[in-house]
């Protein structure tokens, strides 16, 4: 799946979306989404890549815990199998909810 298609999918949440990060001094106010292809887990056959599998990481940043926003992201990602983790980033005073999947 191309990055442009992933971005379009995530934009259905109504939130600003950027690949990896917004440019310095151009980040919108929270909440927003960043995503990136963090790695690969390719399938090999006969000594070569038979099927490319990208590991996608979707990061939702919010000032306050917001389950309704998380549900919007889950809905946008409903065609994928994902794992979720959550952390609080103290210096930024925000939550980071990460959805990881393979595409």
C-alpha positions in Angstrom: 0.0 0.0 0.0 1.4 3.4 -1.0 1.9 6.2 1.5 -0.6 8.4 -0.3 -3.3 5.8 0.1 -2.6 5.4 3.8 -2.7 9.2 4.2 -6.1 9.3 2.5 -7.4 6.6 4.7 -6.2 8.3 7.8 -7.6 11.7 6.7 -11.1 10.1 6.9 -10.7 10.7 10.7 -10.9 14.5 10.1 -7.6 15.0 11.8 -4.4 16.5 10.3 -2.1 13.8 9.0 1.6 13.8 8.2 4.2 11.2 7.2 6.7 10.8 10.1 6.3 14.3 11.5 5.0 17.8 10.6 7.7 20.3 9.6 9.3 22.2 12.4 7.0 25.1 13.5 4.2 23.8 11.2 2.6 21.2 13.5 -1.1 21.9 14.0 -2.6 22.0 17.5 -3.3 18.6 19.0 -4.9 16.2 18.1 -3.2 15.0 15.0 -1.8 11.8 13.4 1.6 10.9 12.1 2.4 7.6 10.3 5.5 5.9 9.0 6.8 2.6 7.5 8.9 1.7 10.5 10.5 -1.5 9.1 9.8 -4.5 6.9 9.0 -8.2 7.5 9.4 -9.5 4.0 8.6 -13.0 2.8 11.5 -14.7 1.1 11.5 -17.5 -1.5 14.3 -18.9 -3.6 16.8 -16.4 -2.0 14.9 -13.3 -2.9 12.0 -11.1 -1.7 8.8 -12.9 -2.8 6.4 -10.6 -1.0 7.2 -7.2 0.4 5.6 -6.6 3.8 5.8 -3.1 5.4 5.4 -2.5 9.1 3.2 0.5 9.4 3.1 2.6 12.6 0.2 5.1 13.0 0.6 7.5 15.9 -2.3 9.5 17.4 -1.3 12.5 19.5 -3.8 14.0 21.9 -3.6 16.5 24.8 -6.2 14.5 26.8 -7.3 10.9 26.7 -10.0 10.8 24.0 -11.6 7.4 23.3 -13.9 8.8 20.6 -10.8 9.9 18.5 -9.2 6.5 19.1 -12.4 4.9 17.8 -12.2 7.1 14.6 -8.6 5.9 14.0 -9.7 2.3 14.6 -12.5 2.7 12.1 -10.1 4.1 9.5 -7.8 1.0 10.1 -10.7 -1.5 10.3 -9.4 -3.4 7.2 -6.1 -4.1 9.0 -5.1 -6.3 12.0 -3.3 -4.0 14.4 -1.8 -3.8 17.9 -2.2 -0.8 20.1 0.1 0.8 22.7 -0.3 4.0 24.7 2.2 6.2 26.4 2.2 9.7 28.0 5.0 12.0 26.8 5.7 14.1 29.8 7.9 16.8 28.1 5.2 17.4 25.5 2.3 16.9 27.9 0.4 14.6 25.5 -0.7 11.1 24.9 0.8 9.0 22.1 -1.4 6.1 21.0 0.4 3.8 18.5 -1.3 1.4 16.2 1.1 -1.1 14.6 0.3 -3.3 11.6 1.7 -5.0 8.5 0.6 -3.8 5.0 
